[in-house]
Amino acid sequence: MRDTQEILNMEICECGEKSVAQAIEIFQNTSLPFKKAKKLVTECNKSCCRAALLKLYDMKDFGRFDYDEIAYMIEQRLERLKKLNEES
């Protein structure tokens, strides 16, 4: 299990090069709906990190963050990318 600070420093999206902590800060400082708030984090229209960002956005609405779940979702996405690269 990772500690909270390590998870906050994890990169949530390669496109926007933002950490989990930066994504939380962006989501907390905007009243935009998810689709537009996501673009502030990712700076693109891709859906590669959508699941983790949507979960983080929902957690912001509830006022409680499950950092282990976010880390798990990021790791799962990285595993899928690794498998796709191996198959190529």
Rosetta constraint file for C-alpha pairs under 8 A:
AtomPair CA 1 CA 68 HARMONIC 7.57 0.50
AtomPair CA 2 CA 6 HARMONIC 6.28 0.50
AtomPair CA 2 CA 7 HARMONIC 6.59 0.50
AtomPair CA 2 CA 68 HARMONIC 7.42 0.50
AtomPair CA 3 CA 7 HARMONIC 6.51 0.50
AtomPair CA 4 CA 8 HARMONIC 6.16 0.50
AtomPair CA 4 CA 67 HARMONIC 6.55 0.50
AtomPair CA 5 CA 9 HARMONIC 6.27 0.50
AtomPair CA 6 CA 10 HARMONIC 6.50 0.50
AtomPair CA 7 CA 20 HARMONIC 6.99 0.50
AtomPair CA 7 CA 67 HARMONIC 6.49 0.50
AtomPair CA 7 CA 68 HARMONIC 7.65 0.50
AtomPair CA 7 CA 70 HARMONIC 7.92 0.50
AtomPair CA 7 CA 71 HARMONIC 6.07 0.50
AtomPair CA 8 CA 19 HARMONIC 6.46 0.50
AtomPair CA 8 CA 20 HARMONIC 4.81 0.50
AtomPair CA 8 CA 21 HARMONIC 4.77 0.50
AtomPair CA 8 CA 67 HARMONIC 7.80 0.50
AtomPair CA 9 CA 19 HARMONIC 5.38 0.50
AtomPair CA 9 CA 20 HARMONIC 6.16 0.50
AtomPair CA 9 CA 21 HARMONIC 6.52 0.50
AtomPair CA 10 CA 19 HARMONIC 5.31 0.50
AtomPair CA 10 CA 20 HARMONIC 5.89 0.50
AtomPair CA 10 CA 71 HARMONIC 7.76 0.50
AtomPair CA 11 CA 17 HARMONIC 6.43 0.50
AtomPair CA 11 CA 18 HARMONIC 5.65 0.50
AtomPair CA 11 CA 19 HARMONIC 4.23 0.50
AtomPair CA 11 CA 20 HARMONIC 6.20 0.50
AtomPair CA 12 CA 17 HARMONIC 7.55 0.50
AtomPair CA 12 CA 18 HARMONIC 6.11 0.50
AtomPair CA 12 CA 19 HARMONIC 5.38 0.50
AtomPair CA 12 CA 20 HARMONIC 5.46 0.50
AtomPair CA 12 CA 23 HARMONIC 7.70 0.50
AtomPair CA 12 CA 49 HARMONIC 6.94 0.50
AtomPair CA 12 CA 52 HARMONIC 7.42 0.50
AtomPair CA 12 CA 53 HARMONIC 7.57 0.50
AtomPair CA 12 CA 74 HARMONIC 6.53 0.50
AtomPair CA 13 CA 17 HARMONIC 5.75 0.50
AtomPair CA 13 CA 18 HARMONIC 6.04 0.50
AtomPair CA 13 CA 19 HARMONIC 7.45 0.50
AtomPair CA 13 CA 41 HARMONIC 7.80 0.50
AtomPair CA 13 CA 42 HARMONIC 6.19 0.50
AtomPair CA 13 CA 48 HARMONIC 7.86 0.50
AtomPair CA 13 CA 49 HARMONIC 5.83 0.50
AtomPair CA 14 CA 18 HARMONIC 7.29 0.50
AtomPair CA 14 CA 42 HARMONIC 7.77 0.50
AtomPair CA 15 CA 42 HARMONIC 5.58 0.50
AtomPair CA 15 CA 43 HARMONIC 6.70 0.50
AtomPair CA 15 CA 44 HARMONIC 6.83 0.50
AtomPair CA 16 CA 41 HARMONIC 5.92 0.50
AtomPair CA 16 CA 42 HARMONIC 4.19 0.50
AtomPair CA 16 CA 43 HARMONIC 5.27 0.50
AtomPair CA 16 CA 44 HARMONIC 7.44 0.50
AtomPair CA 17 CA 42 HARMONIC 7.49 0.50
AtomPair CA 18 CA 22 HARMONIC 5.86 0.50
AtomPair CA 18 CA 23 HARMONIC 6.49 0.50
AtomPair CA 18 CA 41 HARMONIC 6.51 0.50
AtomPair CA 18 CA 42 HARMONIC 7.43 0.50
AtomPair CA 19 CA 23 HARMONIC 6.26 0.50
AtomPair CA 20 CA 24 HARMONIC 6.20 0.50
AtomPair CA 21 CA 25 HARMONIC 6.23 0.50
AtomPair CA 22 CA 26 HARMONIC 6.16 0.50
AtomPair CA 22 CA 41 HARMONIC 7.94 0.50
AtomPair CA 23 CA 27 HARMONIC 6.09 0.50
AtomPair CA 23 CA 41 HARMONIC 5.88 0.50
AtomPair CA 23 CA 53 HARMONIC 7.90 0.50
AtomPair CA 24 CA 28 HARMONIC 6.02 0.50
AtomPair CA 24 CA 56 HARMONIC 7.18 0.50
AtomPair CA 24 CA 57 HARMONIC 7.70 0.50
AtomPair CA 24 CA 60 HARMONIC 7.35 0.50
AtomPair CA 25 CA 29 HARMONIC 6.15 0.50
AtomPair CA 26 CA 30 HARMONIC 6.44 0.50
AtomPair CA 26 CA 37 HARMONIC 7.63 0.50
AtomPair CA 26 CA 40 HARMONIC 7.28 0.50
AtomPair CA 26 CA 41 HARMONIC 7.05 0.50
AtomPair CA 27 CA 31 HARMONIC 7.80 0.50
AtomPair CA 27 CA 37 HARMONIC 6.50 0.50
AtomPair CA 27 CA 57 HARMONIC 6.47 0.50
AtomPair CA 27 CA 60 HARMONIC 7.18 0.50
AtomPair CA 28 CA 60 HARMONIC 6.77 0.50
AtomPair CA 30 CA 37 HARMONIC 7.11 0.50
AtomPair CA 32 CA 36 HARMONIC 6.04 0.50
AtomPair CA 32 CA 37 HARMONIC 5.53 0.50
AtomPair CA 33 CA 37 HARMONIC 6.05 0.50
AtomPair CA 34 CA 38 HARMONIC 5.73 0.50
AtomPair CA 34 CA 54 HARMONIC 7.17 0.50
AtomPair CA 34 CA 57 HARMONIC 6.94 0.50
AtomPair CA 35 CA 39 HARMONIC 6.73 0.50
AtomPair CA 36 CA 40 HARMONIC 6.88 0.50
AtomPair CA 37 CA 41 HARMONIC 6.89 0.50
AtomPair CA 38 CA 42 HARMONIC 6.09 0.50
AtomPair CA 38 CA 43 HARMONIC 7.88 0.50
AtomPair CA 38 CA 50 HARMONIC 7.95 0.50
AtomPair CA 38 CA 53 HARMONIC 7.05 0.50
AtomPair CA 39 CA 43 HARMONIC 4.87 0.50
AtomPair CA 39 CA 44 HARMONIC 5.84 0.50
AtomPair CA 39 CA 45 HARMONIC 6.83 0.50
AtomPair CA 48 CA 77 HARMONIC 7.73 0.50
AtomPair CA 49 CA 53 HARMONIC 6.30 0.50
AtomPair CA 49 CA 74 HARMONIC 7.79 0.50
AtomPair CA 49 CA 77 HARMONIC 7.41 0.50
AtomPair CA 50 CA 54 HARMONIC 5.88 0.50
AtomPair CA 51 CA 55 HARMONIC 6.20 0.50
AtomPair CA 51 CA 73 HARMONIC 7.46 0.50
AtomPair CA 52 CA 56 HARMONIC 6.14 0.50
AtomPair CA 52 CA 70 HARMONIC 6.08 0.50
AtomPair CA 52 CA 73 HARMONIC 5.71 0.50
AtomPair CA 52 CA 74 HARMONIC 6.49 0.50
AtomPair CA 53 CA 57 HARMONIC 5.98 0.50
AtomPair CA 54 CA 58 HARMONIC 6.14 0.50
AtomPair CA 55 CA 59 HARMONIC 6.14 0.50
AtomPair CA 55 CA 70 HARMONIC 7.47 0.50
AtomPair CA 56 CA 60 HARMONIC 6.26 0.50
AtomPair CA 56 CA 65 HARMONIC 7.23 0.50
AtomPair CA 56 CA 70 HARMONIC 7.11 0.50
AtomPair CA 57 CA 61 HARMONIC 6.64 0.50
AtomPair CA 58 CA 62 HARMONIC 6.55 0.50
AtomPair CA 59 CA 63 HARMONIC 6.07 0.50
AtomPair CA 59 CA 64 HARMONIC 5.62 0.50
AtomPair CA 59 CA 65 HARMONIC 5.36 0.50
AtomPair CA 59 CA 66 HARMONIC 7.54 0.50
AtomPair CA 60 CA 64 HARMONIC 6.47 0.50
AtomPair CA 60 CA 65 HARMONIC 6.90 0.50
AtomPair CA 66 CA 70 HARMONIC 6.56 0.50
AtomPair CA 67 CA 71 HARMONIC 6.13 0.50
AtomPair CA 68 CA 72 HARMONIC 6.11 0.50
AtomPair CA 69 CA 73 HARMONIC 6.23 0.50
AtomPair CA 70 CA 74 HARMONIC 6.25 0.50
AtomPair CA 71 CA 75 HARMONIC 6.12 0.50
AtomPair CA 72 CA 76 HARMONIC 6.11 0.50
AtomPair CA 73 CA 77 HARMONIC 6.31 0.50
AtomPair CA 74 CA 78 HARMONIC 6.30 0.50
AtomPair CA 75 CA 79 HARMONIC 6.15 0.50
AtomPair CA 76 CA 80 HARMONIC 6.29 0.50
AtomPair CA 77 CA 81 HARMONIC 6.27 0.50
AtomPair CA 78 CA 82 HARMONIC 6.12 0.50
AtomPair CA 79 CA 83 HARMONIC 6.22 0.50
AtomPair CA 80 CA 84 HARMONIC 6.22 0.50
AtomPair CA 81 CA 85 HARMONIC 6.23 0.50
AtomPair CA 82 CA 86 HARMONIC 6.27 0.50
AtomPair CA 83 CA 87 HARMONIC 6.25 0.50
AtomPair CA 84 CA 88 HARMONIC 6.41 0.50
